[in-house]
Structure formats: structure tokens, C-alpha cells
């Protein structure tokens, strides 16, 4: 059996596997391949069984806040995450009133440095003020989940 690379499968897509074979590479090594209908043979270890489900590990929930203040920073601030993976929120600002609806939109990577370009103080339904930072390229994150400065590994 001779296999030649034809392309790549699109990530996050469900494909149908119709056949599987085990190919002997040499005297000690063998590899399993699956035939993906309409695509060709793929190394089985690169596939996951079952229908594709987006797994951000976060339930999509929306919370409405009243905007107290939003500040655009003149210079982007460097922040980092520690061991925890903070939740990222996508914002929808109402055009006719000072409200912002934040919807969960995944999580940031742990132990990584990010740039913050905006900060917002928002009041929740319990009239408690909560501070959020806008992580460039990701979304809004609770300010208390971020630490100032660049991430450095502890020796």
C-alpha cells in the first residue's frame, strides 16, 4: 500500500469513516489508517470517534450589566494568567441605553501573557460594580482573573 499526502482535513468537522487497515511500516512498527469517505486515508490516531461538538468547556450564558465607565488605554497594558483559565466574554452594547450584555465565549490559556487595551466598570443586577479588562483579540475578562506584568516561569 503506497500512501501520498493529498491535503488536510478541516478541523472541527464530522467525517464518516468507512474502512480501517493496519499497515506494517517495518518489522517492529505498524500504523492504523482510517478511510474517510470522500477524502482518503488518514492516520487513525489523528481522528476522534463520535460527532464533533465544540468543547470550550464553558456554557454559553449571557449577563446584562449597566455601564458605569469604559476607558480606552493610551498604551496597551501587559497582563498574564496564572494556573487558572479565566472565562472570556463577548460584549454586545445597547445603542439606546448604557447597558452591555456579556456572553461567555471560551477561556484564555493558563500561564500566558496578553495585552489589555480597554477597561470597563459595570454594575450587575445586584448593583455591585465589577471591573472587566478587554484582552486584545480575545474579549472581555474579569480584571481580578488577570495579573499585571509578563508571565515568567518559576524555577
C-alpha positions as CSV (number, residue, x, y, z in Angstrom):
1,X,0.0,0.0,0.0
2,X,1.5,3.3,-1.0
3,X,0.1,6.5,0.6
4,X,0.7,10.0,-0.7
5,X,-0.4,13.2,1.1
6,X,-3.3,14.7,-0.7
7,X,-4.3,17.5,1.7
8,X,-5.6,18.2,5.2
9,X,-9.0,17.6,6.8
10,X,-10.7,20.6,8.2
11,X,-10.6,20.7,12.0
12,X,-13.9,20.7,13.9
13,X,-15.8,18.8,11.2
14,X,-17.6,15.5,11.4
15,X,-16.5,12.9,8.7
16,X,-17.6,9.4,8.0
17,X,-15.1,6.6,8.3
18,X,-15.9,3.5,6.2
19,X,-12.9,1.3,6.5
20,X,-9.8,0.7,8.7
21,X,-6.5,-1.0,8.0
22,X,-3.3,-1.7,9.9
23,X,-0.2,-1.1,7.8
24,X,3.1,-2.7,8.7
25,X,5.8,0.0,8.4
26,X,8.7,-2.2,9.3
27,X,9.4,-5.4,11.3
28,X,8.7,-3.6,14.6
29,X,6.3,-0.8,13.7
30,X,2.7,-0.7,12.3
31,X,0.2,2.1,11.9
32,X,-3.6,2.1,11.7
33,X,-5.3,4.1,8.9
34,X,-9.0,5.0,8.5
35,X,-10.7,5.7,5.2
36,X,-12.6,9.0,5.4
37,X,-15.4,9.0,2.8
38,X,-14.7,11.4,0.0
39,X,-11.3,12.4,1.5
40,X,-9.0,9.4,1.6
41,X,-6.8,7.5,4.1
42,X,-6.0,9.3,7.4
43,X,-3.8,8.2,10.3
44,X,-6.4,6.9,12.8
45,X,-4.7,8.4,15.9
46,X,-5.4,11.9,14.4
47,X,-9.1,11.2,14.5
48,X,-11.6,11.3,17.4
49,X,-14.6,9.0,17.4
50,X,-18.1,10.5,17.6
51,X,-19.9,13.6,16.2
52,X,-17.9,16.8,16.5
53,X,-19.0,19.1,19.5
54,X,-17.4,22.4,20.1
55,X,-15.7,21.9,23.5
56,X,-14.8,25.3,25.1
57,X,-15.7,23.8,28.5
58,X,-17.9,26.9,29.1
59,X,-21.7,27.0,28.9
60,X,-22.9,30.0,26.8
61,X,-24.6,32.3,29.3
62,X,-25.5,36.0,28.9
63,X,-25.4,38.6,31.7
64,X,-26.7,42.1,31.4
65,X,-24.7,44.9,33.0
66,X,-25.2,48.7,33.4
67,X,-22.1,50.6,32.2
68,X,-20.5,52.8,34.8
69,X,-17.4,53.7,32.8
70,X,-15.4,52.4,29.8
71,X,-11.8,53.6,29.4
72,X,-9.6,53.0,26.3
73,X,-6.0,52.8,27.5
74,X,-3.5,55.1,25.7
75,X,-0.9,52.3,25.9
76,X,-1.7,48.6,26.0
77,X,-1.1,47.1,29.4
78,X,0.7,43.8,29.7
79,X,-1.1,41.2,31.9
80,X,-0.9,37.4,32.3
81,X,-2.9,34.5,33.5
82,X,-1.6,32.1,36.2
83,X,-2.7,28.5,36.6
84,X,-6.4,29.2,36.2
85,X,-8.0,29.6,32.8
86,X,-10.2,32.8,33.0
87,X,-13.5,32.9,31.1
88,X,-13.7,35.3,28.1
89,X,-16.8,37.2,27.4
90,X,-18.2,38.6,24.1
91,X,-19.9,42.0,24.5
92,X,-23.0,43.5,23.0
93,X,-23.5,47.2,23.8
94,X,-27.0,48.5,23.5
95,X,-27.3,51.6,21.2
96,X,-30.2,53.2,23.1
97,X,-29.2,52.7,26.8
98,X,-26.0,52.3,28.8
99,X,-26.0,48.5,29.0
100,X,-23.6,45.8,28.0
101,X,-24.6,42.2,27.6
102,X,-21.6,39.8,28.2
103,X,-21.9,36.3,26.8
104,X,-19.3,33.6,27.7
105,X,-17.0,32.9,24.7
106,X,-14.4,30.3,25.8
107,X,-11.4,30.6,28.1
108,X,-7.9,32.1,28.0
109,X,-4.9,29.8,28.2
110,X,-3.2,29.4,31.6
111,X,0.3,30.8,32.1
112,X,0.2,33.1,29.1
113,X,0.9,36.9,28.5
114,X,-1.8,39.1,26.9
115,X,-2.4,42.8,26.1
116,X,-5.2,44.8,27.6
117,X,-6.5,47.8,25.6
118,X,-9.7,48.8,27.4
119,X,-11.1,48.6,30.9
120,X,-14.8,48.8,32.0
121,X,-16.6,49.2,35.2
122,X,-20.0,47.6,35.0
123,X,-22.9,47.2,37.6
124,X,-24.7,43.9,37.8
125,X,-28.3,43.2,38.8
126,X,-27.3,43.3,42.5
127,X,-25.9,46.8,41.9
128,X,-22.4,45.5,42.6
129,X,-19.6,47.1,40.5
130,X,-17.5,44.6,38.6
131,X,-14.3,45.5,36.7
132,X,-13.5,43.9,33.3
133,X,-10.5,44.2,31.0
134,X,-10.6,43.8,27.2
135,X,-7.9,41.3,26.2
136,X,-6.9,42.2,22.7
137,X,-8.0,39.6,20.1
138,X,-10.0,37.6,22.7
139,X,-12.7,39.6,24.5
140,X,-13.6,40.8,28.0
141,X,-12.2,39.1,31.1
142,X,-12.8,39.8,34.8
143,X,-10.0,42.0,36.0
144,X,-9.4,40.0,39.2
145,X,-8.5,37.0,37.0
146,X,-5.6,38.8,35.4
147,X,-2.2,39.7,36.9
148,X,-0.1,42.7,35.8
149,X,3.1,42.1,34.0
150,X,4.6,39.5,31.7
151,X,4.3,35.8,32.6
152,X,7.5,34.2,33.8
153,X,8.0,30.5,34.7
154,X,9.0,30.0,38.3
155,X,12.3,28.0,38.6
